[in-house]
């Protein structure tokens, strides 16, 4: 990937759920760590609900069906 790649081209490969944060692994080797407090639905969810995520759009986003939450990787990079 070139340095001129837009954030819309960056995709997630994995998500790890911590006690107070989520960490998203990216295809380019970087990772993003964000606190649940930034996302009210994730903050209010139980640990079990947070663990039930799936990648959507070949990794452009993350979906939690049980709590009706979607996060885009591009927006996480801008945060």
C-alpha positions as CSV (number, residue, x, y, z in Angstrom):
1,X,0.0,0.0,0.0
2,X,1.4,3.4,-0.9
3,X,1.5,6.4,1.5
4,X,-1.2,8.0,-0.6
5,X,-3.8,5.3,0.2
6,X,-7.0,6.8,1.6
7,X,-8.4,5.7,4.9
8,X,-11.3,4.1,3.0
9,X,-8.8,1.5,1.6
10,X,-7.7,0.5,5.1
11,X,-9.4,-2.7,6.4
12,X,-9.6,-4.6,9.6
13,X,-8.3,-8.1,10.0
14,X,-9.2,-8.8,13.6
15,X,-10.8,-7.2,16.7
16,X,-9.7,-7.8,20.3
17,X,-12.0,-6.9,23.2
18,X,-10.5,-5.6,26.4
19,X,-12.2,-4.6,29.6
20,X,-12.5,-0.9,28.6
21,X,-11.4,-0.8,25.0
22,X,-11.3,-2.5,21.7
23,X,-8.3,-3.0,19.5
24,X,-8.6,-3.3,15.8
25,X,-5.8,-4.9,13.8
26,X,-5.4,-3.5,10.3
27,X,-4.2,-5.1,7.0
28,X,-1.2,-2.8,6.9
29,X,0.1,-4.0,10.3
30,X,-1.1,-1.1,12.4
31,X,-3.7,-1.4,15.2
32,X,-6.2,1.1,16.5
33,X,-7.1,1.1,20.2
34,X,-10.3,3.0,21.3
35,X,-12.2,3.2,24.5
36,X,-15.7,1.9,24.8
37,X,-16.6,5.2,26.4
38,X,-16.5,6.8,22.9
39,X,-19.3,4.6,21.8
40,X,-22.4,4.6,24.0
41,X,-23.8,1.3,22.8
42,X,-20.5,-0.5,23.3
43,X,-20.1,1.1,26.7
44,X,-23.6,-0.1,27.8
45,X,-23.2,-3.6,26.3
46,X,-22.3,-6.6,28.4
47,X,-18.8,-8.1,28.0
48,X,-20.6,-11.1,26.3
49,X,-22.4,-8.8,23.8
50,X,-19.1,-7.0,23.0
51,X,-17.5,-10.4,22.1
52,X,-20.1,-11.1,19.4
53,X,-18.8,-8.9,16.6
54,X,-18.1,-9.6,12.9
55,X,-16.2,-7.8,10.2
56,X,-18.4,-6.3,7.5
57,X,-17.6,-5.2,3.9
58,X,-14.4,-7.3,3.7
59,X,-13.1,-5.5,6.8
60,X,-14.2,-1.9,6.2
61,X,-16.3,-2.1,9.3
62,X,-17.2,-4.0,12.5
63,X,-20.8,-5.0,13.3
64,X,-22.4,-6.0,16.6
65,X,-25.8,-7.4,15.8
66,X,-27.0,-7.8,19.4
67,X,-26.6,-4.1,20.2
68,X,-27.2,-2.8,16.6
69,X,-23.8,-1.1,16.4
70,X,-21.6,-0.6,13.4
71,X,-18.1,1.1,13.4
72,X,-16.2,1.9,10.2
73,X,-12.4,1.6,10.2
74,X,-12.1,4.9,8.4
75,X,-13.9,6.7,11.2
76,X,-11.8,5.0,13.9
77,X,-8.7,6.3,12.1
78,X,-10.1,9.8,12.1
79,X,-10.9,9.7,15.9
